[in-house]
């Protein structure tokens, strides 16, 4: 089964006066939707846009795997475990908040910042926080988020190029840019597809495109 949700259906958030615009794929805060709390391990897929100088002040996370993909600009990350990095387009960042961590996310650059941030529920709660940045991750290279039992695949497609969607109990496709075809559906930037029990599916680039594809197991993560 393939369920398509369009970019315009995302829940708006952020703070316009502070230079923050957010679009949420899953239920959050004032936009509570009991039928849209998660898909497998995935509990958030947020498109974030920060103006120059804008950011999220220090705030806590616990028992969440946070994966960030920078699309445009530079993201400055600082956390209570002592990490301070600048994450750029093509870099993949993972923060495992485990038993608890605090962090700051800011746009300290001169231009706009755009990134996609995805939260996953862990298989077990607690433990020590960890942090990693993979610089210039290659197309098609799977990135394992072991604590959530999930794999992330980056797919960059030229017009007419095809790539297989993983045959998995659950797969989640987020179109970062461009447009692709999945089965009989055209997906454009900001659109998503939630696939249950899919097999033999593929993405075809309708123009130069970039997609984030999650491969997940049959059972939701639990603590």
HELIX and SHEET records of a PDB file:
HELIX    1   1 UNK A    7  UNK A    9  5                                   3    
HELIX    2   2 UNK A   16  UNK A   18  5                                   3    
HELIX    3   3 UNK A  146  UNK A  148  5                                   3    
SHEET    1   A 6 UNK A   2  UNK A   5  0                                        
SHEET    2   A 6 UNK A 192  UNK A 196 -1                                        
SHEET    3   A 6 UNK A 170  UNK A 177 -1                                        
SHEET    4   A 6 UNK A 209  UNK A 216 -1                                        
SHEET    5   A 6 UNK A 150  UNK A 157 -1                                        
SHEET    6   A 6 UNK A 142  UNK A 145 -1                                        
SHEET    1   B 7 UNK A  11  UNK A  15  0                                        
SHEET    2   B 7 UNK A  20  UNK A  24 -1                                        
SHEET    3   B 7 UNK A  42  UNK A  50 -1                                        
SHEET    4   B 7 UNK A 113  UNK A 121 -1                                        
SHEET    5   B 7 UNK A  64  UNK A  72 -1                                        
SHEET    6   B 7 UNK A  92  UNK A  96 -1                                        
SHEET    7   B 7 UNK A 130  UNK A 134 -1                                        
SHEET    1   C 4 UNK A  55  UNK A  61  0                                        
SHEET    2   C 4 UNK A 101  UNK A 106 -1                                        
SHEET    3   C 4 UNK A  74  UNK A  79 -1                                        
SHEET    4   C 4 UNK A  84  UNK A  88 -1                                        
SHEET    1   D 4 UNK A 162  UNK A 164  0                                        
SHEET    2   D 4 UNK A 202  UNK A 205 -1                                        
SHEET    3   D 4 UNK A 179  UNK A 182 -1                                        
SHEET    4   D 4 UNK A 185  UNK A 188 -1                                        
END                                                                             
